[in-house]
Each structure stands twice: as C-alpha cells, then as structure tokens.
Amino acid sequence: MSVEVLLNVIVICLLVPTIIFAVILNKRLEVLRSSRADLGRLIEAFNEATTRAEAGIPRLKQAADSTGSHLKEQIQKAQILRDDLAFMIDRAENAAGRLETQSRSGNFASSGTASVKETETKPSRRLSSEDPEEIMNSALSVAEGILRDNPVDGPRFGKRPKASSASFAGSEDERSEAERELLKALQSMR
C-alpha cells in the first residue's frame, strides 16, 4: 500500500463522522428556525399583554384613589360616631352615677322605683349590631327606660312633683333637668 492510499483512507474515515455531525447540526438548525417563528409569536403576544397592562394601570390607579377617598370618608364618619357614642356613654355613666347616689340617699319616690339591687341583677343588654342607627335607638330606649323606672325629684335634678312611671310621656316641664339633658343628648345623636 502506498502512502497515498493510506492518506485517502484516513481522510475518508474522518469525513464520515464529519458528514454525520453535519446532518445532526442541520436538523438542529431546522428546529431552531421553526422555534424562531414560535418565539416571534410569543414576543408579539407578550408585547400585546404589556400594552394592555400599561393601559390598565391608570384605570386601576383611579379606582384605588376613589376607593381610598370613599374609605377615608367612611373612617371619618365612623370616628365621629365613635366620639359621639363615647360622649353619650360618658353622659349616661354620669347620669347613672347621679341616679345611684340619689337612690342610696333615699331621694327617689317610693312608688314605681326599682331598687339598686334589682337594677344590678338585671342582665346587661349587649348590642348585636354594628349599625349606628340601631345603637342610637337602643341607647335612647335604655335611657327612657331608666328614667321611666326611676322618677326623681329634689333640688339636685330640678324641682318637680313626684312622677309615676305613667307620667314619663308627659310634658317637657315635668321632666327633670337631668332627664332633659340626657334625652337631648340622645336625640341629637340621631
């Protein structure tokens, strides 16, 4: 064998793997070319989604601003109601303290009056609603019930004749100063 034939055999042996590698590379390039079209469609869809998102941002901001301002108004109203209820509770506690002091000192009329022990044994009413209007109506009815059950006379609460529970619905002149103040405070909260 000559050197020339030997070199040709070596070149042939090297060309066979090169051809096989070229065929494999060509198939991969075809896959890449077809993937490029899919990638182009994906980029277009992504661009469209980005455009829609950018267009939606101002609407979202506007909705957030309007909701925020509405929520702020609701919070302010709730704080006003909370302050009013705190004021009413304070006034009611003061009135209850005065009524208790008067009942202990014996200045209540004996007819139609509940004793302090009877009052203490009554179950306290719990509010089952967060509705401010219902709370106001409940507070007003409780105050009217207290004033109806405990008519007062004497210099501390204003001078008036002894009142029975039936005279609670009477004229404004028959009510004591404390009753009028409590009812005014409760009715102004409506």
Secondary structure, DSSP 8 states (H G I E B T S, - for coil): --HHHHHHHHHHHHHHHHHHHHHHHHHHHHHHHHHHHHHHHHHHHHHHHHHHHHHHHHHHHHHHHHHHHHHHHHHHHHHHHHHHHHHHHHHHHHHHHHHHHHHHHT-B-STT---HHHHHHS---------HHHHHHHHHHHHHHHHHHS-B-SSTT-------GGGGGS-GGGS-HHHHHHHHHHHHT-
